[in-house]
């Protein structure tokens, strides 16, 4: 069996596929490849 984990963040979407039989990560990917910059008018 496989597990699919995902994270939807402010600047990226990340996914991981894990094989539960041998507890190994089959693959990891994110889009876009690099985090996007967050711009704000005020610091903090």
The first five atom37 places (N, CA, C, CB, O) and aatype in JSON, in Angstrom:
{
  "aatype": [20, 20, 20, 20, 20, 20, 20, 20, 20, 20, 20, 20, 20, 20, 20, 20, 20, 20, 20, 20, 20, 20, 20, 20, 20, 20, 20, 20, 20, 20, 20, 20, 20, 20, 20, 20, 20, 20, 20, 20, 20, 20, 20, 20],
  "atom_mask": [
    [1, 1, 1, 1, 1],
    [1, 1, 1, 1, 1],
    [1, 1, 1, 1, 1],
    [1, 1, 1, 1, 1],
    [1, 1, 1, 1, 1],
    [1, 1, 1, 1, 1],
    [1, 1, 1, 1, 1],
    [1, 1, 1, 1, 1],
    [1, 1, 1, 1, 1],
    [1, 1, 1, 1, 1],
    [1, 1, 1, 1, 1],
    [1, 1, 1, 1, 1],
    [1, 1, 1, 1, 1],
    [1, 1, 1, 1, 1],
    [1, 1, 1, 1, 1],
    [1, 1, 1, 1, 1],
    [1, 1, 1, 1, 1],
    [1, 1, 1, 1, 1],
    [1, 1, 1, 1, 1],
    [1, 1, 1, 1, 1],
    [1, 1, 1, 1, 1],
    [1, 1, 1, 1, 1],
    [1, 1, 1, 1, 1],
    [1, 1, 1, 1, 1],
    [1, 1, 1, 1, 1],
    [1, 1, 1, 1, 1],
    [1, 1, 1, 1, 1],
    [1, 1, 1, 1, 1],
    [1, 1, 1, 1, 1],
    [1, 1, 1, 1, 1],
    [1, 1, 1, 1, 1],
    [1, 1, 1, 1, 1],
    [1, 1, 1, 1, 1],
    [1, 1, 1, 1, 1],
    [1, 1, 1, 1, 1],
    [1, 1, 1, 1, 1],
    [1, 1, 1, 1, 1],
    [1, 1, 1, 1, 1],
    [1, 1, 1, 1, 1],
    [1, 1, 1, 1, 1],
    [1, 1, 1, 1, 1],
    [1, 1, 1, 1, 1],
    [1, 1, 1, 1, 1],
    [1, 1, 1, 1, 1]
  ],
  "atom_positions": [
    [[0.85, -1.16, 0.0], [0.0, 0.0, 0.0], [0.9, 1.24, 0.0], [-0.97, -0.01, 1.22], [2.02, 1.22, 0.51]],
    [[0.39, 2.31, -0.58], [1.11, 3.57, -0.63], [0.33, 4.65, 0.11], [1.37, 4.0, -2.09], [-0.9, 4.61, 0.16]],
    [[1.05, 5.59, 0.66], [0.44, 6.77, 1.27], [0.87, 7.99, 0.49], [0.84, 6.9, 2.77], [2.02, 8.09, 0.07]],
    [[-0.06, 8.91, 0.3], [0.23, 10.16, -0.39], [0.05, 11.29, 0.62], [-0.7, 10.35, -1.64], [-1.03, 11.49, 1.17]],
    [[1.12, 12.02, 0.85], [1.05, 13.17, 1.74], [1.21, 14.44, 0.95], [2.12, 13.07, 2.84], [1.96, 14.48, -0.03]],
    [[0.52, 15.47, 1.36], [0.63, 16.74, 0.64], [0.54, 17.91, 1.61], [-0.46, 16.85, -0.43], [-0.07, 17.82, 2.67]],
    [[1.15, 19.0, 1.2], [1.12, 20.25, 1.96], [0.82, 21.37, 0.98], [2.46, 20.5, 2.72], [1.53, 21.56, -0.01]],
    [[-0.23, 22.09, 1.27], [-0.56, 23.26, 0.45], [-0.22, 24.48, 1.29], [-2.09, 23.26, -0.01], [-0.96, 24.84, 2.22]],
    [[0.88, 25.12, 0.96], [1.35, 26.27, 1.73], [1.04, 27.58, 1.03], [2.83, 26.15, 1.98], [0.35, 27.61, 0.01]],
    [[1.56, 28.64, 1.58], [1.34, 29.97, 1.0], [2.07, 30.16, -0.31], [1.78, 31.03, 1.98], [1.6, 30.89, -1.19]],
    [[3.23, 29.51, -0.46], [4.05, 29.75, -1.65], [4.31, 28.51, -2.49], [5.34, 30.34, -1.24], [4.74, 28.64, -3.64]],
    [[4.06, 27.3, -1.95], [4.33, 26.07, -2.71], [3.31, 25.0, -2.37], [5.74, 25.56, -2.43], [2.6, 25.08, -1.36]],
    [[3.24, 23.99, -3.24], [2.49, 22.77, -2.99], [3.5, 21.64, -3.02], [1.32, 22.56, -4.06], [4.25, 21.5, -3.99]],
    [[3.53, 20.82, -1.97], [4.49, 19.73, -1.87], [3.75, 18.41, -1.72], [5.47, 19.94, -0.68], [2.73, 18.34, -1.04]],
    [[4.27, 17.34, -2.36], [3.67, 16.01, -2.25], [4.77, 14.98, -2.0], [2.86, 15.66, -3.52], [5.92, 15.15, -2.43]],
    [[4.4, 13.9, -1.31], [5.33, 12.79, -1.07], [4.55, 11.49, -1.21], [5.99, 12.9, 0.35], [3.41, 11.39, -0.75]],
    [[5.16, 10.48, -1.84], [4.59, 9.15, -1.98], [5.44, 8.18, -1.18], [4.51, 8.72, -3.49], [6.65, 8.11, -1.39]],
    [[4.82, 7.44, -0.25], [5.55, 6.56, 0.65], [5.01, 5.13, 0.52], [5.43, 7.05, 2.12], [3.8, 4.92, 0.54]],
    [[5.92, 4.17, 0.38], [5.57, 2.75, 0.34], [5.49, 2.26, 1.78], [6.62, 1.91, -0.5], [6.5, 2.28, 2.49]],
    [[4.31, 1.81, 2.23], [4.14, 1.41, 3.63], [4.75, 0.05, 3.93], [2.68, 1.4, 3.98], [5.03, -0.25, 5.09]],
    [[4.97, -0.79, 2.92], [5.52, -2.12, 3.17], [6.97, -2.07, 3.61], [5.39, -2.98, 1.92], [7.37, -2.8, 4.52]],
    [[7.77, -1.21, 2.98], [9.17, -1.09, 3.38], [9.51, 0.28, 3.96], [10.08, -1.38, 2.19], [10.68, 0.6, 4.17]],
    [[8.48, 1.1, 4.21], [8.59, 2.44, 4.8], [9.65, 3.3, 4.11], [8.93, 2.34, 6.28], [10.44, 3.99, 4.76]],
    [[9.65, 3.25, 2.79], [10.58, 4.08, 2.02], [9.81, 5.13, 1.23], [11.43, 3.2, 1.06], [8.69, 4.9, 0.78]],
    [[10.44, 6.28, 1.09], [9.87, 7.36, 0.28], [10.1, 7.02, -1.19], [10.51, 8.74, 0.65], [11.24, 6.84, -1.62]],
    [[9.02, 6.94, -1.95], [9.1, 6.62, -3.37], [9.42, 7.87, -4.17], [7.78, 5.99, -3.86], [10.21, 7.83, -5.11]],
    [[8.81, 8.99, -3.79], [9.07, 10.23, -4.51], [8.58, 11.44, -3.74], [8.42, 10.2, -5.86], [7.65, 11.36, -2.94]],
    [[9.22, 12.57, -4.0], [8.85, 13.85, -3.41], [8.94, 14.9, -4.5], [9.77, 14.23, -2.18], [9.86, 14.88, -5.32]],
    [[7.97, 15.81, -4.52], [8.0, 16.87, -5.53], [7.33, 18.11, -4.95], [7.3, 16.43, -6.85], [6.56, 18.02, -4.0]],
    [[7.64, 19.24, -5.54], [6.98, 20.49, -5.15], [6.81, 21.37, -6.36], [7.77, 21.22, -4.05], [7.58, 21.29, -7.32]],
    [[5.78, 22.24, -6.31], [5.54, 23.2, -7.37], [5.25, 24.54, -6.75], [4.38, 22.75, -8.29], [4.45, 24.61, -5.82]],
    [[5.87, 25.61, -7.2], [7.0, 25.66, -8.12], [8.25, 25.1, -7.45], [7.25, 27.1, -8.58], [8.24, 24.81, -6.25]],
    [[9.3, 24.95, -8.23], [10.52, 24.33, -7.71], [11.14, 25.11, -6.56], [11.53, 24.18, -8.83], [11.76, 24.53, -5.68]],
    [[10.96, 26.43, -6.57], [11.51, 27.29, -5.51], [10.37, 28.05, -4.87], [12.6, 28.26, -6.06], [9.4, 28.41, -5.54]],
    [[10.49, 28.3, -3.57], [9.46, 29.07, -2.87], [9.31, 30.44, -3.51], [9.8, 29.21, -1.37], [10.29, 31.08, -3.89]],
    [[8.07, 30.9, -3.63], [7.8, 32.23, -4.16], [7.97, 33.26, -3.05], [6.37, 32.31, -4.77], [7.78, 32.97, -1.87]],
    [[8.34, 34.47, -3.45], [8.52, 35.54, -2.5], [7.14, 36.07, -2.09], [9.4, 36.66, -3.09], [6.25, 36.22, -2.92]],
    [[6.98, 36.36, -0.81], [5.76, 36.98, -0.31], [6.02, 38.46, -0.11], [5.27, 36.3, 1.02], [6.94, 38.84, 0.63]],
    [[5.23, 39.29, -0.75], [5.38, 40.73, -0.62], [4.27, 41.27, 0.28], [5.33, 41.43, -2.01], [3.12, 40.86, 0.17]],
    [[4.63, 42.19, 1.18], [3.63, 42.82, 2.02], [3.96, 44.31, 2.14], [3.58, 42.15, 3.42], [5.11, 44.73, 2.03]],
    [[2.93, 45.07, 2.38], [3.12, 46.53, 2.51], [3.78, 46.89, 3.83], [1.78, 47.24, 2.4], [4.51, 47.89, 3.91]],
    [[3.53, 46.09, 4.85], [4.06, 46.37, 6.19], [4.83, 45.15, 6.67], [2.91, 46.73, 7.19], [4.43, 44.01, 6.42]],
    [[5.93, 45.39, 7.37], [6.69, 44.26, 7.9], [5.9, 43.57, 9.0], [8.06, 44.72, 8.44], [5.09, 44.2, 9.67]],
    [[6.14, 42.27, 9.17], [5.46, 41.51, 10.21], [4.18, 40.96, 9.74], [5.24, 42.34, 11.41], [3.48, 40.3, 10.5]]
  ]
}
